[in-house]
Amino acid sequence: MEYLFTPHKQSPVAILLILYKFLTQMLRNAFPILLIFFFNPNKSFDGFELLIFILISVFSTIFSIAAYYKFEYHINNDEIIIQKGILKKVNINVPFDRIQAINTNQTFLHRIFKVASLEIDTAGSKNNEIKIDAIRIEKAEIIKNYILKQKEQIVSEETEKISAVKEEDKVILQLDITSLLKVGMGQNHLRSFAVIALFFIGLIQYADIFFEGQKLSDLESLISNTLQSFIFQLVPAAIIATLALTLGRTILKYYNLIFKQTAQGYKLVSGLFTRNEKQAAMHKIQLVGWHTNPLKNLFSMFELNLSQAFSTNMVRSQTMQIPGVYKDQLESVCDSYFPSENRADMLTHPVSPRLMIRTFFALAIIPFSMTIVKLTIPDNPIEIWMIIATVLMISIYTYTYWKKWNFKIGSEGLLVRRGFIKTSYLLLRWNKIQGIRIRQSIFQKRRSLSDLHLFTAAGVIRIPYLQEELSSQLKDYILYYVENDDGPWI
């Protein structure tokens, strides 16, 4: 334990990790240039490229070694101190009471050398304020446990110390391979399809490099003549490729996922090559959200999100995401955040049908633009049936979106439901609210309608098209509740 209080360097493996990050970043930025160079049939190799490669490698190695020797960390009193910088020396002092979360991550390289990266997030920081790239796993655990223990003591001293019996971690969910495949089937496949489509679009952009002019013309003619005959093969191939990519991403990200309830809150560990660990202290959880879709409904599964108190730029990255939980597990988490007996008095309220009009006119720009193109350019591929189908689809979306939009109000909190194909839910306790705002457009004012904005440390909840009287009453009640509530919001 004594080594915590004297400056220490990272594991020597950090040199390799720094070098790897530096080179991958450079390759990522220079990828289009490299692609043109290597696939250009007219390229000539005179040794200059090899010299550039050697210089970059030498510079990167020197930079990585220097960064390693200039990085030191230690603990002093109730703060962790980082000293780093090559040309400019940087000292970072972070008190324990500012620390929001401590996470350990292991990439494939980390696991080979039995080290981990230690990431410490603080209130108000844009990104991870402290990150130790490579440290022995046992040392990382010692540092993490020491800081968490000191934080508990600080909190106890500030809040009339309450004794509690330490409970063992309770495993809520552990995804086996069957559950993992179910999760993968229920993921958003549009993202994978977009990746595949962009990949082929990118290849087309470089087609003039791969083929000479005459060859490219012949290729375009071949594709044009045979596309229809291969359509029945291409569509299934695209579907299979999309599913395979989604399942692959799911396995890489959520392999051997373990979701536990701890004495402080929740803990999530997952990943195949990169083992990510996240913790969510119960008092830091601001919002509990979950959603489902037709594919997830087939397996009776939900995706659960626990949003913690972080700065605006950190909310998304620090939200604890559990991709597949069942109803009883979901209810258990909701009860720990907002007990069901305290939600028994919730009453359902719909939003005004005027939301349909606003949504329809917001999307009507699509068929309107198609109509303008049809009228001004006679020889265009847009047909009347396409415009009618677009209007019909927008109408179905508008009605379904409004029909799903409702919220439940209780004496201690709120439950919001919304969506179209995906149905999302958001559970909020009044004491987590930091600010309230009522907004009215000139069209809403004529109809005595308004939008209610509820600000929390994990984002904003917007309830559209409420009756003005209900918005005002709800605002007054929430302000009264927050002012008279003795419980902490964080």
C-alpha positions in Angstrom: 0.0 0.0 0.0 2.9 2.4 0.6 3.8 2.5 -3.0 0.6 4.5 -3.6 2.1 7.6 -2.0 5.3 7.7 -4.0 5.5 8.7 -7.7 5.4 5.7 -10.0 5.6 5.2 -13.7 3.3 3.0 -15.7 4.1 -0.5 -16.8 6.7 -0.6 -19.6 3.9 -2.0 -21.7 2.6 1.6 -21.9 5.3 2.3 -24.4 3.8 -0.2 -26.9 0.3 1.1 -26.2 1.2 4.7 -26.7 3.1 3.8 -29.9 0.1 1.8 -31.1 -2.4 4.6 -30.5 -0.1 7.1 -32.2 0.4 5.0 -35.3 -3.2 4.0 -35.6 -4.3 7.6 -35.4 -1.9 8.6 -38.1 -2.9 5.7 -40.4 -6.6 6.5 -39.8 -6.0 10.1 -40.9 -3.9 9.1 -43.9 -6.0 6.2 -45.1 -7.4 7.8 -48.3 -3.9 8.8 -49.3 -2.5 5.4 -48.6 -5.3 3.7 -50.5 -4.7 5.9 -53.6 -0.9 5.2 -53.4 -1.1 1.4 -53.0 -3.8 0.8 -55.6 -2.6 3.3 -58.2 -1.4 1.2 -61.2 0.9 4.1 -62.3 2.7 4.4 -59.0 6.5 4.2 -59.0 8.6 3.1 -56.0 11.9 4.9 -55.7 12.8 4.4 -52.0 11.5 7.8 -50.8 8.3 6.2 -49.4 10.5 3.8 -47.4 12.5 6.7 -46.0 9.3 8.5 -44.9 8.0 5.3 -43.2 11.3 4.9 -41.3 11.3 8.5 -40.2 7.7 8.2 -38.9 8.5 5.0 -37.1 11.6 6.4 -35.4 9.7 9.6 -34.4 6.8 7.6 -33.1 9.1 5.3 -31.0 11.0 8.3 -29.5 7.7 10.1 -28.7 6.3 7.0 -27.0 9.4 6.4 -24.9 9.5 10.1 -23.9 5.8 10.1 -23.0 6.3 7.0 -20.8 9.2 8.4 -18.8 7.4 11.8 -18.4 4.3 10.2 -16.9 4.1 9.6 -13.1 1.2 9.1 -10.7 0.8 8.9 -7.0 -1.7 9.7 -4.2 -1.2 12.6 -1.7 -3.7 13.0 1.1 -7.2 12.8 -0.4 -6.3 13.4 -4.0 -4.6 11.6 -6.9 -1.8 13.4 -8.7 -0.7 13.0 -12.3 2.5 14.5 -13.8 3.0 14.3 -17.5 4.0 16.2 -20.6 7.0 16.1 -23.0 7.5 19.7 -24.1 5.0 21.2 -21.7 4.8 19.8 -18.1 1.3 19.2 -16.8 0.3 18.6 -13.2 -3.2 17.3 -12.5 -4.6 17.1 -9.0 -8.0 15.5 -8.5 -9.6 15.4 -5.1 -11.4 12.1 -4.3 -14.7 13.9 -3.7 -14.7 15.1 -7.4 -14.3 11.6 -8.7 -17.5 10.3 -10.3 -16.4 6.9 -11.5 -13.3 4.7 -11.8 -13.2 2.2 -14.6 -10.7 -0.4 -15.7 -10.5 -1.5 -19.4 -8.5 -4.3 -21.0 -7.8 -4.4 -24.7 -6.4 -7.5 -26.4 -2.9 -6.2 -25.8 -3.6 -5.4 -22.2 -4.8 -9.0 -21.6 -1.7 -10.5 -23.3 0.6 -8.6 -20.9 -1.8 -8.9 -17.9 -2.2 -5.1 -17.5 -5.2 -2.7 -17.7 -5.9 0.9 -18.3 -7.3 2.9 -15.4 -9.8 5.7 -16.3 -11.0 8.2 -13.7 -13.9 10.5 -14.6 -14.6 13.7 -12.6 -17.5 16.1 -12.4 -17.3 18.8 -15.0 -14.6 17.3 -17.1 -15.1 17.0 -20.9 -13.3 13.7 -21.3 -11.6 11.3 -18.9 -9.5 13.7 -16.8 -7.1 10.9 -15.7 -6.1 7.9 -17.7 -3.3 5.5 -16.9 -2.6 3.6 -20.1 -1.0 0.5 -18.6 -0.8 -0.6 -15.0 -0.6 -4.1 -13.4 -4.1 -5.4 -12.8 -3.5 -5.9 -9.1 -2.2 -2.4 -8.7 -5.2 -1.0 -10.6 -7.5 -2.8 -8.2 -5.6 -1.5 -5.2 -5.8 2.1 -6.4 -9.5 1.8 -7.3 -10.4 0.2 -4.0 -8.4 2.7 -2.0 -10.0 5.7 -3.7 -13.5 4.2 -3.3 -12.9 3.5 0.4 -11.7 7.0 1.0 -14.7 8.5 -0.9 -17.0 6.5 1.4 -15.3 7.9 4.4 -15.6 11.4 3.1 -19.3 11.0 2.4 -19.8 9.4 5.8 -18.2 12.3 7.6 -20.3 14.8 5.6 -23.6 13.1 6.1 -24.1 11.8 9.7 -22.5 8.4 9.1 -25.0 5.6 8.7 -23.7 2.1 9.4 -24.6 -0.5 6.8 -24.0 -4.2 6.5 -21.7 -4.9 3.5 -23.4 -7.2 1.1 -21.9 -9.4 -1.5 -22.3 -8.5 -5.1 -25.5 -9.9 -6.6 -25.4 -11.1 -10.2 -28.5 -9.8 -11.9 -27.6 -10.9 -15.4 -24.9 -12.9 -17.2 -25.3 -13.3 -20.9 -24.5 -16.8 -22.2 -24.0 -17.4 -25.9 -27.7 -18.1 -26.5 -28.8 -14.9 -24.9 -26.0 -13.0 -26.7 -27.3 -14.2 -30.0 -30.8 -13.0 -29.0 -29.4 -9.6 -28.1 -27.6 -9.4 -31.5 -30.8 -10.3 -33.4 -32.7 -7.5 -31.6 -30.0 -4.8 -32.2 -30.4 -1.9 -34.7 -29.4 -3.5 -38.0 -29.7 -0.3 -39.9 -26.4 0.8 -38.5 -24.7 -2.3 -39.9 -26.4 -1.9 -43.2 -25.2 1.7 -43.4 -21.6 0.6 -42.7 -21.8 -2.0 -45.5 -23.4 0.5 -47.9 -20.8 3.2 -47.1 -18.0 0.7 -47.7 -19.1 -0.1 -51.2 -19.8 3.5 -51.9 -16.3 4.3 -50.8 -15.0 1.6 -53.2 -16.9 3.2 -56.0 -15.3 6.5 -55.3 -11.9 4.9 -55.9 -13.0 2.8 -58.9 -11.3 5.1 -61.4 -8.0 4.3 -59.6 -8.5 0.5 -59.7 -9.5 0.4 -63.3 -8.5 2.3 -66.4 -11.1 4.3 -68.3 -12.1 1.6 -70.8 -12.2 -1.2 -68.2 -14.3 1.0 -65.9 -16.8 1.7 -68.7 -17.0 -2.1 -69.5 -17.6 -2.8 -65.7 -20.4 -0.2 -65.5 -22.1 -1.7 -68.5 -21.7 -5.2 -67.1 -23.3 -4.2 -63.7 -26.1 -2.4 -65.5 -27.0 -5.4 -67.6 -26.8 -8.0 -64.9 -28.2 -6.1 -61.9 -31.8 -7.2 -62.3 -30.8 -10.9 -62.8 -28.8 -10.8 -59.6 -31.3 -8.9 -57.5 -32.6 -12.0 -55.8 -29.0 -13.0 -54.8 -27.9 -9.5 -53.7 -30.8 -8.8 -51.4 -30.4 -12.0 -49.3 -26.6 -11.5 -49.4 -27.0 -7.9 -48.0 -29.4 -9.2 -45.3 -27.0 -12.0 -44.3 -24.0 -9.6 -44.3 -25.9 -7.1 -42.1 -26.9 -9.7 -39.6 -23.4 -11.1 -39.5 -21.9 -7.7 -38.9 -24.4 -6.9 -36.2 -23.9 -10.2 -34.4 -20.1 -9.7 -34.7 -20.3 -6.3 -33.2 -22.5 -7.6 -30.4 -20.2 -10.5 -29.5 -17.1 -8.2 -29.5 -18.8 -5.6 -27.3 -20.9 -7.7 -24.9 -19.2 -11.1 -24.7 -19.4 -12.7 -21.3 -21.4 -9.7 -20.0 -21.9 -9.7 -16.2 -24.3 -7.2 -14.7 -24.1 -7.0 -10.8 -25.8 -5.2 -8.0 -23.2 -4.0 -5.5 -23.5 -2.3 -2.1 -22.9 1.1 -3.8 -25.0 0.5 -7.0 -24.3 -1.4 -10.1 -21.3 -2.9 -12.0 -21.1 -3.9 -15.6 -18.2 -5.9 -17.2 -18.2 -7.0 -20.8 -16.2 -7.4 -24.0 -14.3 -10.1 -25.9 -10.9 -8.5 -26.8 -11.5 -5.3 -24.8 -12.9 -6.0 -21.3 -14.7 -2.8 -20.2 -15.8 -2.2 -16.7 -18.3 0.5 -15.6 -19.8 1.3 -12.2 -22.9 3.3 -11.4 -23.3 4.5 -7.8 -27.0 4.4 -6.9 -27.1 8.1 -5.7 -25.4 9.1 -9.0 -28.1 7.5 -11.2 -30.3 10.3 -12.6 -32.5 8.5 -15.1 -33.5 4.9 -15.8 -34.5 4.3 -19.4 -35.3 1.2 -21.4 -36.6 0.4 -24.8 -37.8 -2.5 -26.9 -38.7 -3.2 -30.6 -40.5 -6.0 -32.5 -37.3 -8.1 -32.7 -36.6 -7.8 -29.0 -40.3 -8.5 -28.2 -39.9 -11.9 -29.9 -37.4 -12.8 -27.0 -39.3 -10.7 -24.3 -36.1 -8.6 -23.8 -35.4 -4.9 -23.2 -32.3 -2.7 -23.5 -31.7 -0.9 -20.2 -29.8 2.4 -19.8 -28.7 3.9 -16.5 -27.8 7.5 -17.0 -25.4 9.0 -14.4 -24.6 12.6 -13.4 -21.9 13.8 -15.7 -21.1 16.8 -17.8 -22.9 17.2 -21.1 -20.2 15.8 -23.2 -19.8 12.7 -20.9 -23.4 11.6 -20.5 -23.5 9.4 -23.6 -20.2 7.7 -23.0 -20.8 7.1 -19.3 -24.4 5.8 -19.6 -24.4 2.2 -18.4 -26.0 0.2 -21.2 -27.3 -3.4 -20.6 -28.4 -4.7 -24.1 -30.7 -7.5 -23.0 -32.6 -7.9 -19.7 -35.9 -9.7 -19.0 -39.0 -8.1 -17.4 -38.3 -9.3 -13.8 -34.7 -8.0 -14.0 -35.9 -4.7 -15.4 -38.4 -4.3 -12.6 -35.8 -5.1 -10.0 -33.5 -2.3 -11.3 -36.5 0.2 -11.5 -37.5 -0.7 -7.9 -34.0 0.0 -6.6 -34.2 3.5 -8.2 -37.9 4.3 -7.7 -39.7 1.8 -5.5 -42.9 0.4 -7.1 -45.0 1.4 -4.1 -44.0 5.0 -4.7 -45.2 4.7 -8.3 -48.6 3.3 -7.5 -50.3 6.7 -7.7 -49.2 7.5 -11.2 -51.9 8.6 -13.6 -51.5 8.4 -17.4 -51.8 11.6 -19.5 -51.7 11.8 -23.3 -50.2 14.7 -25.3 -52.4 16.9 -27.5 -53.3 15.6 -31.0 -51.9 18.8 -32.3 -48.5 17.0 -32.1 -49.6 15.1 -35.2 -50.0 18.3 -37.1 -46.6 19.6 -36.1 -44.9 16.3 -36.9 -46.6 15.9 -40.2 -45.7 19.4 -41.4 -42.1 19.0 -40.2 -41.8 15.9 -42.5 -44.0 17.2 -45.3 -40.9 18.9 -46.8 -40.0 15.5 -48.3 -43.0 14.9 -50.5 -43.2 18.7 -51.2 -39.7 18.7 -52.6 -40.4 15.6 -54.7 -43.5 17.3 -56.1 -41.5 20.5 -57.0 -38.9 18.3 -58.8 -41.6 16.5 -60.7 -43.3 19.7 -61.9 -40.1 21.6 -62.8 -38.2 18.7 -64.4 -40.5 16.5 -66.5 -37.8 14.0 -67.3 -37.0 12.7 -63.8 -37.3 9.3 -62.2 -39.9 10.5 -59.6 -43.4 9.0 -60.2 -46.7 10.1 -58.7 -47.1 6.8 -56.8 -43.8 7.5 -55.1 -45.1 10.9 -53.8 -48.4 9.3 -52.7 -46.5 6.4 -50.9 -44.3 9.0 -49.1 -47.3 10.9 -47.9 -48.9 7.7 -46.7 -45.8 6.6 -44.8 -45.5 10.0 -43.1 -49.2 9.9 -42.1 -48.7 6.4 -40.6 -45.6 7.5 -38.7 -47.3 10.7 -37.5 -50.3 8.9 -36.1 -48.2 6.1 -34.5 -45.7 8.5 -33.0 -48.6 10.5 -31.4 -50.4 7.4 -30.2 -47.4 6.1 -28.4 -46.5 9.4 -26.8 -47.9 9.5 -23.2 -46.6 10.1 -19.7 -47.5 9.1 -16.2 -47.4 11.6 -13.3 -47.1 10.6 -9.7 -46.4 12.4 -6.4 -42.7 11.5 -6.6 -41.9 11.1 -10.2 -42.6 10.7 -13.9 -42.7 7.9 -16.5 -42.5 8.8 -20.2 -43.3 6.6 -23.1 -42.6 7.4 -26.8 -41.4 5.9 -30.1 -42.5 4.5 -33.4 -41.0 1.1 -34.2 -38.8 1.3 -31.1 -40.8 2.0 -27.9 -38.8 3.9 -25.3 -39.5 4.5 -21.6 -37.9 7.0 -19.2 -38.3 6.9 -15.4 -37.5 10.1 -13.5 -37.7 11.1 -9.8 -38.6 14.7 -9.0 -35.6 15.2 -6.7 -33.3 14.6 -9.7 -34.5 17.7 -11.5 -32.2 20.7 -11.6 -34.3 23.1 -13.6 -37.7 23.5 -15.3 -38.6 25.5 -18.4 -42.0 26.1 -20.2 -41.8 27.0 -23.9 -44.5 28.2 -26.2 -44.5 28.9 -29.9 -46.9 31.4 -31.3 -49.1 28.5 -32.7 -49.1 26.8 -29.3 -50.1 29.9 -27.5 -53.2 30.3 -29.6 -54.3 26.8 -28.5 -53.2 27.1 -24.8 -50.5 24.5 -25.3 -46.8 24.4 -24.3 -43.7 22.2 -24.1 -42.3 21.3 -20.7 -38.5 20.9 -20.4 -37.1 19.0 -17.3 -33.3 19.5 -16.8 -31.3 16.8 -15.0 -27.5 16.2 -14.7 -27.9 13.4 -17.3 -29.9 15.3 -19.9 -33.1 17.0 -20.7 -36.6 15.4 -20.8 -39.0 17.3 -23.1 -42.8 16.7 -22.9 -44.5 18.3 -25.9 -47.9 19.8 -26.4 -49.2 19.8 -22.9 -52.2 21.9 -21.8 -50.8 25.2 -20.5 -52.7 24.8 -17.2 -51.2 21.3 -16.6 -47.7 22.5 -17.4 -48.0 25.4 -15.0 -49.4 23.2 -12.2 -46.7 20.6 -12.8 -44.0 23.2 -12.7 -45.2 24.6 -9.4 -45.6 21.2 -7.8 -42.1 20.0 -8.9 -40.5 23.2 -7.5 -42.3 22.8 -4.3 -41.3 19.1 -4.0 -37.6 19.8 -4.8 -37.5 22.7 -2.3 -39.0 20.6 0.5 -37.2 17.3 -0.2 -34.3 16.5 2.1 -32.8 13.7 -0.1 -29.7 14.5 -2.2 -30.1 14.7 -6.0 -26.6 13.3 -6.4 
